[in-house]
Amino acid sequence: MNGFAAATRRIGIVLAVLAAVHAPVAAARNREVDAVAAELLADMKILASDDFQGRMPGSDGEAKTLRWLGKQWFDAGLVSGTNDPGHAWFAPVTLVAREPAGSTVQFQRAKRSVTLAPAEAIALTSGRRSLIEGAPLLFVGRGERALPSRAELAGRVAVLLDGRAGQSGSDGTASGAVVQGSDRQNALLAAGASAVLTVLDGSRGIDSVAARRKRQGYALAGEALGGDLEAFITAAAMERLLGGSAGTPSKLPALESEADRADFAPRLLDLSASIEATTRETRILTHNLIGKLPGRRPDAGAVLLLAHWDHFGTCAQPPAEHLICNGAIDNASGVAALTAIARRLGKSPYAGGIALDRDVYFLATTGEELGLLGAEAFAENPPLPLKRIVAAFNLDTIAIAPAGTALGLVGKGMTPLDPGIAQVARAEKRKLSDSTDPNIYIRRQDAWALMRHDVPAVMVTSAYGDIARLERFFDTDYHRPSDVMKPQIELGGAAQDVLFHVALVRWFADARRWPSPR
């Protein structure tokens, strides 16, 4: 046998030995993934069943959901994490729901007063009642340039053209310095305007605004509500107010042309306005569920895992056959994954008398679908100082991708956690996507509420490793009654994500591997 053949034979023997060693390991890993997938399937079937009534905050469905979850976490070895003897396990959260009730829009020029009909103008507020009387109108154009000064806006109604709302530049970004859409109104109110009057000179009409705004708006009961006042007026009504009439030149197109000039500057119109808006208020008592695995060194900080339990309850009307939004993928999958992680961390670390260094908190939030409100309530009234949380990982809508899909990171480059996540990915032989595309969803999930309070929080999941697949879900079943348990539901990636989060927690809960940066 020549030297080349002998070397080839030795290489073959080595590869065969390595394959023999790794095959049982790979097989065991596959069995573990299959077991987790079966566990997720069983729990999701319960959480997304009609018996849980779509998990609407404040409903019987909430009570059933939290009782079931609390038992699972207790059986997994968790203890209450509220750190409040008066509210063990369940942290109360009071929500305020407001819906439009009344609206009056009146204009004055000299001694003449005109009250517009509901079909011509509508006024809206976030509080119980907002009112301005005789306020001058300041024309601010399209809101695409630098905002007027607070001195210019104070005590005045900012008049904004709606025609190009939602348009973007050639690069796909918003044109101008002020963001398009409702952010323009919000920016003007924040800058000091007493109210904003939007002239519907584009594709939107009063009916579409009223239909979008008639839905209830939600906030935490402790939040200060009641300052913002917005009004919307049709182009025809605005034309009449400006003095346009049959046989005279139209006035509104002149304003539109003025707004498009390079030298445009805000100016007062020869009009003042009295605007009033009221709302009806409903209070909803709901709860966050908080569990904890105590660590050996609670002084070293804590790791937080969270997923929102809530969904929309009954969300369709007859004659639709299925009326409940069960939220199987969003977010029974995340809650089931959170529970599966609790079982693995709650049982095994203590079986041999070995605990993690840091406390590990498990948080199932309410009100995520209503505006990340449960996560915000946790951040405003936390069971531990927020600065002690060294890492937080959110689980939301994870039953999307098959096993083997790369991990996407929502919050990539936005926290100090990236290096540690990358190390765990290498150790677990998981591919971590380099793309920052998942960051477009950063504000649409609970980690954002924590990030706003300087908590290092991210979402790392295979669901965001394949954005095209995720967006197909958003375009079809997302927030619809069709988000139910289906025979073809994909749990391979979610099962791998559970095991990855177990490894993540063990890494970040190790004070030597991840020293507290704060």
SULURPE-V326920 format. One record per pair of residues at least 24 apart in sequence whose ideal C-beta (glycine too) atoms are under 6 Angstrom apart, sorted by the first residue. I is the first residue (numbers start at 1). GAP is how many residues later the second one is. D is the distance in Angstrom with one decimal. If there is no record, write none. Layout:
BEGIN
i/gap/d
I/GAP/D
I/GAP/D
END
This chain:
BEGIN
i/gap/d
33/462/4.7
33/463/5.8
36/304/5.9
36/459/3.9
36/462/5.0
37/454/4.2
37/458/4.0
39/301/5.5
40/296/4.8
40/451/5.2
40/454/5.8
43/293/3.9
44/284/5.9
44/288/4.5
44/289/6.0
44/292/4.9
45/440/5.5
47/285/3.9
47/288/5.9
48/278/4.3
48/280/3.9
48/284/4.2
48/437/5.4
50/274/5.7
54/257/5.2
54/258/5.7
54/259/4.0
54/270/4.5
54/271/4.9
54/272/5.9
55/255/5.4
55/256/4.5
56/257/2.9
57/227/5.8
57/229/3.8
57/253/5.2
57/309/5.0
57/310/5.7
58/226/3.9
58/228/5.2
59/254/5.8
65/244/5.5
66/223/5.4
69/220/5.6
69/295/5.9
72/267/5.1
73/218/4.4
73/269/5.6
76/266/4.4
76/267/4.5
76/270/3.9
77/269/3.4
77/270/5.8
78/213/3.7
78/215/6.0
78/264/5.8
78/268/5.5
79/213/5.5
81/209/3.9
81/210/4.9
81/211/3.4
81/280/5.0
81/302/5.8
82/208/5.0
82/301/5.3
83/300/4.1
90/197/4.3
91/197/4.5
91/199/5.6
92/195/5.8
93/193/5.1
93/195/5.9
93/273/5.5
93/281/5.8
93/284/4.4
94/127/3.8
94/191/5.7
95/123/5.4
95/189/4.3
95/272/6.0
96/123/5.3
96/125/5.0
96/187/5.9
97/119/4.4
97/121/5.3
97/185/4.4
98/119/5.2
98/181/4.2
98/183/5.5
99/117/4.6
99/181/5.5
100/24/5.8
100/179/5.9
101/177/4.6
101/178/5.3
101/179/4.7
102/176/4.2
103/174/5.3
104/172/4.5
105/126/5.4
105/170/5.4
106/168/4.5
107/134/5.5
107/164/5.5
107/166/5.3
108/164/4.9
109/162/5.5
116/121/5.6
120/114/5.3
120/117/4.0
121/112/4.4
122/84/5.8
122/88/5.6
122/110/5.3
123/108/4.4
123/152/5.0
123/154/3.9
124/89/5.4
124/106/5.1
124/153/5.4
125/104/5.2
125/152/4.0
126/99/5.2
126/102/4.7
127/98/4.6
127/99/2.4
128/151/5.9
129/149/4.7
130/99/4.1
130/147/5.4
131/145/4.6
132/62/5.0
132/63/5.6
132/143/5.4
133/141/4.6
134/138/5.0
135/59/5.3
135/137/5.9
135/138/5.6
136/132/5.7
136/136/5.3
137/132/4.4
137/134/4.7
138/128/5.6
138/130/5.8
139/128/5.6
139/130/5.4
140/126/4.9
141/118/3.5
141/123/5.3
142/117/5.1
143/35/5.0
143/41/3.8
144/31/5.9
144/32/2.8
144/34/5.8
145/31/5.9
145/32/5.9
146/31/5.6
147/44/4.8
148/118/4.7
150/42/4.0
153/38/5.6
153/39/4.1
153/40/4.4
154/38/5.1
155/39/5.7
157/38/4.7
157/40/5.2
157/116/5.1
158/30/4.5
158/35/4.1
158/38/4.9
159/38/5.0
160/36/5.9
160/38/4.9
161/38/5.4
161/40/5.6
161/98/5.7
162/36/5.0
162/37/6.0
162/38/5.1
162/39/5.9
162/40/5.0
163/38/4.5
163/39/3.8
185/45/5.7
189/39/5.3
195/34/4.1
195/80/5.6
196/34/5.2
197/34/4.8
198/34/5.0
199/34/5.7
199/39/4.9
200/32/5.8
200/34/5.5
201/34/4.5
206/28/5.8
218/152/4.0
218/153/5.8
220/153/5.7
220/157/5.8
231/44/5.2
286/80/4.4
288/77/5.4
288/78/5.7
288/86/5.1
288/90/5.8
289/75/4.1
290/73/5.5
291/71/4.2
292/67/5.9
292/69/5.3
293/52/6.0
293/53/5.8
293/67/4.3
294/65/5.7
295/60/5.9
295/61/4.9
295/62/5.4
295/63/4.5
295/64/4.6
296/59/4.8
296/61/5.6
297/60/4.7
298/61/5.0
300/57/5.4
300/58/5.2
300/211/4.3
301/57/5.4
301/87/4.6
301/89/4.4
301/215/4.8
302/56/5.3
302/57/4.2
302/59/5.7
302/86/5.5
302/87/5.5
303/55/5.6
303/57/5.0
303/88/5.3
303/202/5.4
303/205/5.0
303/206/4.9
304/57/4.7
304/85/5.2
304/88/4.0
305/33/5.9
305/57/5.4
305/88/5.4
306/57/4.0
306/59/6.0
306/88/5.4
306/140/5.8
307/27/3.7
307/28/4.9
307/31/4.3
307/88/4.2
308/57/4.5
308/60/3.3
308/138/5.8
309/26/5.2
309/55/4.5
310/56/5.1
310/58/5.8
310/59/5.6
316/165/5.0
322/159/4.6
325/156/5.5
326/158/5.0
327/156/5.7
328/155/5.3
328/156/5.3
328/157/4.9
329/68/5.6
329/70/4.9
329/154/5.6
330/67/4.6
331/65/5.3
331/66/6.0
333/65/5.1
333/66/3.6
333/161/5.8
334/61/3.9
334/62/4.8
334/64/5.6
337/58/5.0
337/61/5.8
337/157/6.0
337/161/5.1
338/57/5.5
340/158/4.8
341/157/5.8
341/160/5.2
341/161/5.7
344/158/4.9
356/153/4.0
357/152/5.7
357/153/5.7
357/154/4.3
358/151/4.2
360/145/5.8
360/149/5.9
365/81/5.6
368/78/5.5
372/74/5.6
372/77/4.2
375/71/3.9
375/74/3.7
376/73/4.6
379/70/5.9
379/71/5.8
379/74/4.3
386/67/5.6
386/69/5.5
387/131/5.4
389/66/5.2
390/126/5.1
391/26/5.5
391/65/5.7
391/117/4.3
392/58/5.5
392/63/5.5
392/65/3.8
394/51/5.7
394/52/5.1
394/53/4.1
394/65/4.4
396/49/5.0
397/66/5.9
398/63/4.9
398/65/4.8
398/96/4.6
398/99/5.5
399/90/6.0
399/92/5.6
399/95/4.7
400/63/3.8
400/69/5.9
400/70/5.5
400/73/6.0
401/61/4.2
401/62/5.5
401/65/5.1
401/92/3.6
402/88/5.6
402/90/4.5
402/91/5.7
403/89/3.2
403/90/5.8
403/93/5.5
405/57/4.0
405/60/4.7
405/61/5.5
405/88/4.8
406/25/4.1
406/27/4.5
406/59/4.0
407/25/5.0
407/53/5.5
407/55/5.8
407/58/5.4
408/25/5.1
408/30/4.4
408/56/3.0
408/57/4.1
409/51/5.0
410/28/4.4
410/31/5.6
410/32/5.8
410/49/4.0
410/54/5.6
411/31/6.0
411/47/3.6
412/24/5.2
412/27/6.0
415/41/4.0
415/43/5.8
416/40/5.7
416/101/5.5
417/39/5.3
417/41/5.7
420/94/5.5
421/39/5.9
424/79/5.3
424/80/5.3
424/83/4.9
428/72/5.7
428/75/5.2
430/70/5.8
433/32/5.2
437/30/5.3
438/26/4.1
461/36/5.1
462/31/3.5
462/35/5.6
END
